[in-house]
Structures are given as structure tokens and as C-alpha cells.
Amino acid sequence: MLKRLSVENYALIDKLDIAFAPGLNIITGETGAGKSILLGALGLILGNRGDVAAIRDAQRNCVIEAEFDLSGCSPRSISTTISNA
């Protein structure tokens, strides 16, 4: 289960840290609020190919981190960085 998602310098997001509660979590919002951007960031963590065009500020790295509870195991963290270099 996804416990935490941290996104920095990705698309419209400068810096965001979300902690998810156990059970059902629902993300809602107006059109253009960034729901799909969050899913895109999660996709990068899960192995989707990154695109440097998604970096908000080309002078900084894009950092996306996620923490998962792997049922019965210790929480594990995964991190990915998209660099313009």
C-alpha cells in the first residue's frame, strides 16, 4: 500500500508531500488541479519512462519519492531522479 508520495520540481508541482491514511484515499479536484500529474509521478516511481520536458525548473533535479507498506514487511522507500544533464 502506498503510504507517502513526495514530488519535487515535476510539471506544475514545486514541492509536495502527501501521507496516505490506511484504507481508501480519494483524490478529487477541479479540472487542471493536478490529479493526473500525481498519477504521472507515481508512474515514474513504478517504472514509466521519464521525460525531461516534465521538469519544472531545468536548473534543478526532479525528485519523486514513495514509501510503500509491503504487507508484513518493513516499509520500503523508492526514489527516482530525472536530471537534465
C-alpha positions as CSV (number, residue, x, y, z in Angstrom):
1,M,0.0,0.0,0.0
2,L,1.2,3.5,-0.8
3,K,1.9,5.3,2.5
4,R,3.6,8.5,1.2
5,L,4.3,10.3,-2.0
6,S,6.8,13.2,-2.3
7,V,7.2,15.2,-5.5
8,E,9.6,18.0,-6.2
9,N,10.1,20.0,-9.3
10,Y,7.8,18.0,-11.5
11,A,5.4,19.6,-14.0
12,L,3.3,22.2,-12.1
13,I,4.5,20.9,-8.7
14,D,7.3,22.8,-7.0
15,K,7.2,20.7,-3.8
16,L,4.5,18.3,-2.4
17,D,4.4,15.7,0.3
18,I,1.3,13.5,0.8
19,A,0.8,11.0,3.6
20,F,-1.9,8.5,2.8
21,A,-4.0,7.0,5.7
22,P,-4.8,3.3,5.9
23,G,-7.8,2.3,3.9
24,L,-9.4,4.2,1.0
25,N,-7.9,7.5,-0.1
26,I,-9.6,9.6,-2.8
27,I,-8.0,12.4,-4.7
28,T,-10.5,14.9,-6.2
29,G,-10.3,18.3,-7.7
30,E,-11.2,20.7,-10.4
31,T,-10.0,20.2,-14.0
32,G,-6.4,21.2,-14.1
33,A,-5.8,20.8,-10.4
34,G,-3.0,18.2,-10.9
35,K,-4.6,14.8,-10.2
36,S,-3.1,13.4,-13.4
37,I,0.2,14.9,-12.6
38,L,0.2,13.0,-9.3
39,L,-0.6,9.8,-11.2
40,G,2.2,10.5,-13.6
41,A,4.7,11.0,-10.8
42,L,3.6,7.7,-9.3
43,G,4.0,6.1,-12.7
44,L,7.6,7.2,-12.8
45,I,8.3,5.6,-9.4
46,L,6.7,2.4,-10.8
47,G,9.0,2.3,-13.9
48,N,7.5,4.6,-16.5
49,R,10.0,6.4,-18.7
50,G,10.7,10.0,-17.6
51,D,10.8,13.0,-19.9
52,V,13.0,16.0,-19.2
53,A,10.2,18.2,-20.5
54,A,8.3,17.4,-17.3
55,I,10.9,19.1,-15.2
56,R,9.5,22.3,-13.8
57,D,12.9,24.2,-13.4
58,A,15.6,22.8,-15.7
59,Q,18.3,24.1,-13.3
60,R,17.1,21.6,-10.6
61,N,16.6,17.9,-10.5
62,C,13.1,16.4,-10.3
63,V,12.9,14.1,-7.3
64,I,10.0,11.8,-6.7
65,E,9.9,9.5,-3.7
66,A,7.3,7.0,-2.5
67,E,7.0,4.8,0.6
68,F,5.1,1.6,0.4
69,D,3.9,-0.8,3.1
70,L,4.6,-4.3,1.7
71,S,2.2,-6.2,3.9
72,G,4.1,-7.8,6.7
73,C,7.5,-6.4,5.7
74,S,9.1,-3.2,6.9
75,P,8.1,-0.1,4.9
76,R,10.2,0.3,1.8
77,S,11.1,3.5,0.1
78,I,11.7,4.0,-3.6
79,S,13.2,7.2,-5.1
80,T,13.8,8.4,-8.7
81,T,15.5,11.5,-10.0
82,I,15.2,13.0,-13.5
83,S,18.2,15.0,-14.4
84,N,18.5,17.5,-17.3
85,A,22.2,16.6,-17.6
